[in-house]
Amino acid sequence: MKRSKFLKSSILGLASLSLIKVKAEETTDLDTSNLSDPNVGFNHLPSQKPINMKNSILIKASDRGHANHGWLDTHHTFSFANYYNPDRMHFGVLRVINDDYIAAGAGFGTHPHENMEIITIPFEGDLEHKDSMGNGEVIKNGDVQVMSAGTGIYHSEYNANKDRAVKLFQIWVFPNKRNVEPRYDQITLDTSKMDNRFMQILSPNPKDEGVWIHQNAWFDMGKFEKGVKINHQLRAPKTNGVYAMVVDGKFKLNGQDLDHRDGLGIWDIENLNIETIESGRLLLMEVPMQMNS
């Protein structure tokens, strides 16, 4: 698919969404009353240039899009909501990496999504989720949640605690199948499997380890002590690239130094050489570099 067509597809139907502060006690039931708001659209939508190298792109933590609404302090790796950068629309089929800090008792009111694979990974606190499929769950540190929005869903998400913030990554991936039946899944990880090694937390296979999505993608996460060196092999190097996101700590990936919340996307490789400079966690997102035609 041509880049111009890809970029058009990446923002199709993603109109801007009002960021609505919602108190936890006001969202006991899924509320669809705000769906008539003309500012609310599907998938939430309506700086400096990234550092491009031959087969990689480096986005430093400080160079991401940023918005602080008081109740929500968020950083956007790619264009999202009021942050728009034509050089940062996506990495392959990886459309969104939002680094969210949601204040106590606040969150997102009911809003719609369609034809997107949405992955949520909390690192601190508890996020409460309700959706039009009848799911009502609390996602905690150590959990991974996935929604296949498919033909369309509505959901709300807010901080379940009144005394502390919730911190999370929300990640969106374009699916390889459109208009599937919406689906929800959530698992609790055995984080001991991440000690000085990568644990697979997402794949295309429902029978494999972790959650699964409608895309030829794999996510791995690990927590490493200083000095640990790993060679990580891509599953599909002919079609996929990998976007690495530092959760915390410091790492060196294929010779590139990465600090807290730095991101490195790299393609046309078969493996990653990783060294831990300062103890911490690293998230790898291996995704196809081309949209399905």
N, C-alpha and C positions, 0 to 999 in steps of 0.2 A: 504494500500500500504506500502511495506517495505521502511524503511528510505533510503536505498541505491538507490532504484528505484526512490523515491521521489526527492532526491538530483540530480540524473541524469536528471530527467524531468525538474527540476527547472532551469537548465542552458542550456537545449537543444536549440540550435539555437541562443543562446545569445552571439554572437561573439563581440569582442571589437569594439567600435565606436570612431573614432577620434573626439575630442571635438573641433569643428570648430568655431572660432570667426566670427560672421557675423554682419555687420553693418545693422541697420534697413533699411536704404535707398536701400540696395542691395537685399532685400527680398520682394519687392512689389508683385512679382509673385512667386508661388511655383517653386523652382529651383531644378531640379532632375539631374543636370549635375554631381554632386559629387557622384552619386550612383555607378559609376564604380570604385570608390576608394576601393581597396581590404581591407582596414582597417575599412570600414563601414559595420556593420552587423545589424541583426534584434535586436531590443530592447536594443541597446547600449552596449551589452556585447560581451566579450570573454568567531599588536595591542594586544590588551590584550584580554584575554578570558572573555566572559560575566560571570556575577555572577549567577550561576545556583542554584536554591533552589528546594524544593520538587516539587512544581507545578508552578514555576515562573522563569522568567529570567529578570535580571536587566541589562540594558545597559545605563551607565552614558553618559552624553553628551560628555565628554572629551574622552571617550573610543570608539567613533565611528570612522569609516574610514574618512579620511580628505584629500582633494586635493584642492590646491589653484593655479588656472591657471591665476590669475590676473583678467581676465574678468569674471571668474567663481570661486567662493569660495563655496565649497560644502562639506557636511558631509553625510556619508552613514551609516545608521543603519545596513544594511545587505550588503553582498558582491556585488560589483558593479564596472564596468569598471576596473581600475587598483587596486582597493581594493578587496582583496580576503582573506576571513577567513572561513575555512571549518566549524567552529562552529557557523557561522552567515550567513546561506544561506537564511533563511526564518523564519517566525513565522506562522505555519500552512500554509494557502494559501496566506498569506501576504508576498510578495516577495521583495518589495522595499519600503523604506522610505528615500527619498533624501531631504535634507534641503539645498536649493539652494539660493545663493546670486549672481545675474547676474548683471554685471555692465551696466551702461547706454549705450544704443545703441548696445549691444552685444547679442549673443544668439546662439542657436543650428541651424545649417543648416539642410536642408531637409534630413530626415532619416526614415527608415521603422520600423514598429512594426507588430506583428501578435500574435493572441491568447493571449491577455493580456487585463485586465481591468485597465485603466490608469486614475487616479484621480489627479487633480491639484487644490491646494488651495493656492491662493496668500494672503500674509499678509501685504505687502507694495508694492506700485508701480503697474505697468500695464504690463501684458504679452500679446504679440500679437501672435496669432496662425493662421496658414494657413495649409490646408491639401488637400489630393487628392480627398476628397469627395466634394470639393468646398467651404468648410467653411473658413471664414476669420473673426475672432473675437478678441476682446480685453478682457482679463480676469482681473478683478480688485479685490482689497481687498473687501471681502464680497461676492465674487462669488465662485462657485464650478463648475469645468468643469470635464466631464467624456468622455472618448473615449473607446468604445469597438473595439479593433483592429481586432478581428475576422480573416477573411481570408487574411487580410493585408491592411495596409494604409501607406501613407507617410505623414509626416508633418514637419513643422518648427515651432520654438518658440523662440522669442527674446524679449528683453526689448523694449517696445514701447516708452520709454522716453529717451531723450538725456542728461538729467540733474540729474537723480537719479537712484539708483539701484532698482531692483525688488527682493523681498524675498518671497519664496514660499516653500510649501511641494509638492513633486510629489510622489505619492503612486501607486504601482502596485499590483494588486491582480490576481492570477490565476483564470480563469473562470471555471464554471462547465459545460459549453458547448463550444466545439471547433468549429472553422470554421463558426462562425455566420457571418451574414452580418455586415460589419463595421458600427458603429453608433457614433454620436457626440451629446452631450447635454451640456448645460450650464445654470445655474440659479443664480439669485441674492437672497441671504438669507435675511430674516427679522431678523437682528441681535438683535433686542429688545427681541426676543424669547429666547435668550441665557442668559439673565440676571439672575444669580443665579439659573440656571437650564440648563439641557441639551436639545439641539435641534437636532432632527434627520436630518442629512444632506445626508444620503445615505442608501438605502435599496435594497432588491431584487425585490421590487414590483413597477412597473411603475406608479401605481395609488397612491402610498404612498408619504409621505413628503420627499423632497429632490430629488437628482438624483438617478438613479437605475443602477445596474450592473448585469451581469450574474453570480451571486454567492449568496449564502445564508449568506450575510454579512450585518452588520449595522454599520454606523459611526454616532457618536454623538459628538457635540462640545458645550461647554458652557463657559461663563465668570463669575467668581465668586469673591465675596468680601471676605476678610479675615474673618475666623470664620465660614463660611457656611459649613454645613455637609449634605451629600447626600448619600442615599443608592440606588445604580443603579443596576437594575435587568437585567441580560442577557436574550435575547430573546430565545436562543437555547442552554441552558447550557449543554445539554447532548453531543453535538457535537462541540460546539464553545468555543474558548477562547477569551480573549480581550487583545489588546495591547494598553496601555495608553501612550500618548505622551504629555509632558508638552510644550505648546506653549510659555508661559511665566508665571511667578509667581512661587509659591511653594505649593506643595500638599502632603498629606499623603494618600496613598491608601493601605487599608488592613494592616495598620501598617508600611508601607514602605515609607520613606521620599523621595520625588522627587523634584528636582530643575529644573531650566530653561533647556529645551530640553532633560531632562532625559526621558528614556522610560522603562516601565515595562510591560512584557507580562505575563499573568497569565491564568491558565486553571483549569479544574475540580472544578469550583466554580459556584454558582448560582447568586451571587451578589458581588458588590464592595462597600466597605465603604470608602467614600471619605471625606476628610476634607481639607479646604483651609487654608494653613498656611500663605501665602502671596498672595494678590489679583492677579488673572491672568486667563489664558485660558487653557483649557484641552481638548484634542482630544481623544476619545475612538474609537477603531476600533475592532469590534467584528467579528471574522472570523472563519470558520471551521478549525479544527486542522488537518484534513486529506484531502489529495488530492482525487479527484474522481478516481475510478479505471477504 
